[in-house]
Amino acid sequence: MSKPRKRLIVTGDRVLISPEEDRIRTEIGLYLPKSIAEKEPVQTGRIVATGPGIPLPEPHDVDDEPWKSHAVRHARHLPMQAEAGDVAIFLRRAAVEIQYDNKTYLVVPQAAILVLLRDDLERPGGPAGDVIARLPDAGDGTV
């Protein structure tokens, strides 16, 4: 009988990232060693999975006494802006490296992600056309 397969579950406002190769190429074409690349303040990688987001308290929890028993509650979360498949540029110092199934992944809090690169062809609304960047709309945070 085979062992049940384990899976990674990302919690909270964290994302699981498959890092891109840490190779820096100079202007004349030389590749610098990995130890130099690790000193860079930012890194890129593809998002593999995301957590549910930041948990939100129930509105009635403020007035409740903690000793009261409650019915089964369904957790509410502030949704994540990052999605699986996005390419993220993030602060390296906030990343935690883990090994799973002989692969290296980085666990990064959403707050450490500087920029998300998303292919509009895969999303509802279609491609952006010839527009390279859009000004932020009122509050939606997209560029």
FENBEL-V557680 format. One record per residue. N is the residue number from 1. D_LAST is the distance of its C-alpha to the last C-alpha in Angstrom with 2 decimals. Layout:
n=N d_last=D_LAST
n=N d_last=D_LAST
This chain:
n=1 d_last=51.54
n=2 d_last=48.09
n=3 d_last=46.01
n=4 d_last=43.13
n=5 d_last=39.79
n=6 d_last=37.57
n=7 d_last=33.81
n=8 d_last=31.12
n=9 d_last=29.52
n=10 d_last=26.52
n=11 d_last=26.93
n=12 d_last=24.96
n=13 d_last=21.43
n=14 d_last=21.97
n=15 d_last=20.78
n=16 d_last=23.10
n=17 d_last=21.90
n=18 d_last=23.86
n=19 d_last=23.54
n=20 d_last=23.38
n=21 d_last=26.47
n=22 d_last=26.91
n=23 d_last=28.06
n=24 d_last=27.26
n=25 d_last=28.48
n=26 d_last=29.69
n=27 d_last=29.53
n=28 d_last=33.04
n=29 d_last=32.38
n=30 d_last=33.85
n=31 d_last=32.37
n=32 d_last=32.59
n=33 d_last=34.09
n=34 d_last=32.19
n=35 d_last=33.46
n=36 d_last=31.52
n=37 d_last=28.28
n=38 d_last=28.71
n=39 d_last=28.63
n=40 d_last=25.04
n=41 d_last=22.87
n=42 d_last=19.96
n=43 d_last=20.23
n=44 d_last=18.44
n=45 d_last=19.53
n=46 d_last=19.06
n=47 d_last=18.96
n=48 d_last=22.26
n=49 d_last=22.44
n=50 d_last=21.05
n=51 d_last=23.09
n=52 d_last=23.24
n=53 d_last=21.32
n=54 d_last=22.75
n=55 d_last=26.06
n=56 d_last=26.60
n=57 d_last=30.16
n=58 d_last=32.06
n=59 d_last=32.53
n=60 d_last=36.30
n=61 d_last=36.55
n=62 d_last=36.72
n=63 d_last=40.10
n=64 d_last=41.59
n=65 d_last=44.25
n=66 d_last=43.37
n=67 d_last=46.70
n=68 d_last=46.14
n=69 d_last=45.60
n=70 d_last=42.55
n=71 d_last=42.05
n=72 d_last=39.65
n=73 d_last=36.12
n=74 d_last=32.95
n=75 d_last=30.28
n=76 d_last=27.12
n=77 d_last=23.90
n=78 d_last=20.50
n=79 d_last=18.46
n=80 d_last=16.55
n=81 d_last=12.80
n=82 d_last=13.87
n=83 d_last=15.80
n=84 d_last=18.63
n=85 d_last=17.80
n=86 d_last=14.46
n=87 d_last=14.80
n=88 d_last=14.41
n=89 d_last=14.80
n=90 d_last=16.93
n=91 d_last=19.71
n=92 d_last=22.93
n=93 d_last=25.22
n=94 d_last=23.86
n=95 d_last=24.56
n=96 d_last=27.87
n=97 d_last=29.35
n=98 d_last=31.37
n=99 d_last=33.51
n=100 d_last=33.86
n=101 d_last=35.80
n=102 d_last=36.11
n=103 d_last=32.36
n=104 d_last=30.32
n=105 d_last=27.34
n=106 d_last=25.35
n=107 d_last=24.77
n=108 d_last=21.83
n=109 d_last=20.89
n=110 d_last=17.35
n=111 d_last=17.36
n=112 d_last=17.93
n=113 d_last=14.81
n=114 d_last=12.60
n=115 d_last=9.91
n=116 d_last=9.88
n=117 d_last=10.15
n=118 d_last=10.73
n=119 d_last=12.76
n=120 d_last=11.93
n=121 d_last=15.68
n=122 d_last=16.70
n=123 d_last=14.80
n=124 d_last=15.99
n=125 d_last=14.72
n=126 d_last=15.27
n=127 d_last=13.68
n=128 d_last=10.95
n=129 d_last=13.90
n=130 d_last=13.88
n=131 d_last=10.33
n=132 d_last=9.09
n=133 d_last=5.69
n=134 d_last=4.69
n=135 d_last=5.38
n=136 d_last=5.06
n=137 d_last=7.89
n=138 d_last=11.04
n=139 d_last=10.88
n=140 d_last=8.98
n=141 d_last=6.63
n=142 d_last=3.77
n=143 d_last=0.00
